[in-house]
Structure formats: C-alpha cells, structure tokens
C-alpha cells in the first residue's frame, strides 16, 4: 500500500466493494475492475467517475497507484454500479490542459477534493490547488468497450 494513503483506506475500500456487490450504491462511487499487469488476476478498487464536456473520466489521485499502472498496461476494464456491470476501455489522458480541467472538476466534488489534499496531490482544496495536482495524478477517459469478434463461436 502506498504510504500516502491513510491506514483506514483498505477497510473503506472493502466496505464500498462489499456494498456494491450486494447492490447498494455508495454515492457517486463505482467499483473499477482491471487485470493485474503482472498476475493477470482481477483487481478491484472504488473510483469516482467525473464528467467533463459530456465525457466520463476516472482519476487516480496517486498517479503511480497500482490500478493506474494496470490501466496503462491493459485498459480493458469493468465498472460496477450496485451490481450492474459495464465493460469499458480506459485510455490515459495525455493532454495537459484537459487533464487539469478533469482534475479540477474531480476535486470540486467534496470527498474527491479532500482525498486529493489528504494524499498530498493537491497543496490546498481550491481550484488552483486541484490544478497543481494534475501534474502527479493519472486521468483516464472511460470509453465503451469495443465489440469483440470471436472466430468460430
């Protein structure tokens, strides 16, 4: 676990994932599931999607978080909301201006802004502080999963 995360984080994540699994929605939080980049095993983590200009994004407050590295290695993922699962593709945002806009919008959401500050990504809970956080966060656009064509099936 990253030392910047509060000690209680794994417990909170487990509660959110458990509630989600039995169909209870926990505010705007959804569960993101990806394949581990080394093990190939499924890994899940709660995330809070944000919309900017009609497009959906997820933000890793710590840009080197395992889930962000897994998304970089293979963007095939699933978003689960209260038992409903959506297959998606995560594509990392490299445009600095767009990344900043997404992180600022993400930070404006109460808990998300507190989290950016808590892990040291944002120096302060303000649009300016959130803009500075864009340099160390990872932002992924959420696309619908491409249709898979299977030969002979």
C-alpha positions as CSV (number, residue, x, y, z in Angstrom):
1,X,0.0,0.0,0.0
2,X,1.3,3.5,-0.9
3,X,2.4,5.3,2.3
4,X,0.4,8.4,1.3
5,X,-2.8,6.5,1.7
6,X,-4.5,6.7,5.1
7,X,-4.2,3.5,7.1
8,X,-8.0,3.1,7.0
9,X,-8.2,3.2,3.2
10,X,-8.2,-0.6,2.6
11,X,-11.0,-1.0,5.1
12,X,-13.1,1.7,3.5
13,X,-12.4,0.2,0.0
14,X,-13.5,-3.2,1.2
15,X,-16.8,-1.8,2.6
16,X,-17.6,0.0,-0.6
17,X,-16.8,-3.0,-2.7
18,X,-18.9,-5.3,-0.5
19,X,-21.9,-2.9,-0.5
20,X,-21.6,-2.5,-4.3
21,X,-21.5,-6.3,-4.7
22,X,-24.9,-6.7,-2.9
23,X,-26.5,-3.9,-4.9
24,X,-26.1,-0.9,-2.6
25,X,-24.9,2.2,-4.3
26,X,-22.3,4.3,-2.3
27,X,-22.9,7.8,-3.6
28,X,-21.1,8.5,-6.9
29,X,-18.5,5.8,-6.2
30,X,-18.3,2.8,-8.6
31,X,-16.0,-0.2,-8.5
32,X,-13.4,-0.4,-11.2
33,X,-12.0,-3.9,-12.1
34,X,-8.9,-4.5,-14.1
35,X,-6.5,-7.3,-14.8
36,X,-3.3,-7.1,-12.8
37,X,-0.4,-6.2,-15.0
38,X,1.9,-8.9,-13.5
39,X,-0.5,-11.6,-12.2
40,X,-3.3,-11.2,-14.7
41,X,-5.7,-11.7,-11.8
42,X,-8.7,-9.4,-11.5
43,X,-8.1,-6.4,-9.2
44,X,-10.9,-4.0,-8.0
45,X,-10.9,-0.6,-6.5
46,X,-13.5,2.1,-5.8
47,X,-13.3,5.1,-8.1
48,X,-15.4,8.2,-8.5
49,X,-16.1,9.0,-12.2
50,X,-16.4,12.6,-13.3
51,X,-18.0,14.1,-16.4
52,X,-16.4,16.9,-18.3
53,X,-17.9,18.1,-21.6
54,X,-20.1,15.0,-21.7
55,X,-17.2,12.6,-21.4
56,X,-16.5,10.3,-18.5
57,X,-13.2,10.1,-16.7
58,X,-11.6,8.4,-13.7
59,X,-8.8,10.0,-11.7
60,X,-6.0,8.3,-9.8
61,X,-5.1,10.8,-7.1
62,X,-1.7,9.0,-6.9
63,X,-0.6,8.6,-10.5
64,X,1.5,5.6,-9.7
65,X,-1.3,3.7,-7.9
66,X,-1.4,0.1,-8.9
67,X,-4.8,0.4,-10.6
68,X,-3.4,3.3,-12.8
69,X,-0.4,1.2,-13.7
70,X,-2.8,-1.8,-14.5
71,X,-4.9,0.5,-16.7
72,X,-1.8,1.7,-18.6
73,X,-0.8,-1.9,-19.2
74,X,-4.2,-3.0,-20.3
75,X,-7.2,-0.6,-20.5
76,X,-9.8,-3.4,-20.7
77,X,-11.9,-2.9,-17.5
78,X,-15.3,-3.1,-16.0
79,X,-17.3,-0.5,-13.9
80,X,-19.7,-1.9,-11.5
81,X,-22.5,0.2,-10.0
82,X,-24.8,-1.5,-7.5
83,X,-24.5,-4.9,-9.2
84,X,-24.7,-3.6,-12.8
85,X,-21.5,-4.2,-14.7
86,X,-20.4,-2.2,-17.8
87,X,-17.4,-3.3,-19.9
88,X,-15.2,-0.3,-20.7
89,X,-11.9,0.7,-22.1
90,X,-9.7,3.2,-20.2
91,X,-7.5,5.5,-22.2
92,X,-5.0,7.7,-20.4
93,X,-5.3,11.4,-21.0
94,X,-2.0,13.0,-22.1
95,X,-3.3,16.5,-23.0
96,X,-2.1,18.6,-20.0
97,X,-4.9,21.2,-20.3
98,X,-7.7,18.5,-20.5
99,X,-6.1,16.6,-17.6
100,X,-6.1,19.8,-15.5
101,X,-9.7,20.5,-16.3
102,X,-10.7,17.0,-15.3
103,X,-8.8,17.0,-12.0
104,X,-10.2,20.4,-11.1
105,X,-13.7,19.2,-11.7
106,X,-13.0,16.0,-9.8
107,X,-11.6,18.0,-6.9
108,X,-14.7,20.1,-6.7
109,X,-16.6,17.0,-5.5
110,X,-16.4,17.0,-1.7
111,X,-14.8,13.7,-0.8
112,X,-12.6,13.7,-4.0
113,X,-11.2,17.1,-3.2
114,X,-10.4,16.0,0.4
115,X,-8.8,12.9,-0.9
116,X,-6.5,14.9,-3.3
117,X,-5.4,17.0,-0.4
118,X,-5.1,14.1,2.0
119,X,-2.7,12.2,-0.2
120,X,-0.6,15.3,-0.9
121,X,-1.6,15.6,-4.6
122,X,-3.2,19.0,-4.1
123,X,-1.5,21.6,-1.9
124,X,-4.9,23.0,-1.0
125,X,-8.6,22.4,-1.5
126,X,-9.2,25.0,-4.2
127,X,-9.4,25.1,-8.0
128,X,-5.8,26.3,-8.0
129,X,-4.7,23.5,-5.7
130,X,-6.5,20.9,-7.8
131,X,-4.9,22.3,-11.0
132,X,-1.5,21.7,-9.4
133,X,-2.5,18.2,-8.6
134,X,-2.9,17.4,-12.3
135,X,0.9,17.0,-12.6
136,X,1.0,14.0,-10.3
137,X,-2.4,12.4,-10.9
138,X,-3.4,9.9,-13.6
139,X,-6.6,10.6,-15.6
140,X,-8.3,8.1,-17.8
141,X,-11.1,8.6,-20.2
142,X,-13.8,5.9,-20.0
143,X,-14.8,4.6,-23.4
144,X,-17.4,1.9,-24.2
145,X,-15.6,-1.5,-24.6
146,X,-15.0,-2.3,-28.2
147,X,-17.1,-5.1,-29.7
148,X,-15.2,-8.4,-29.6
149,X,-15.3,-10.7,-32.6
150,X,-14.6,-14.3,-31.8
151,X,-13.7,-16.6,-34.6
152,X,-15.8,-19.8,-34.9
153,X,-18.1,-19.1,-31.9
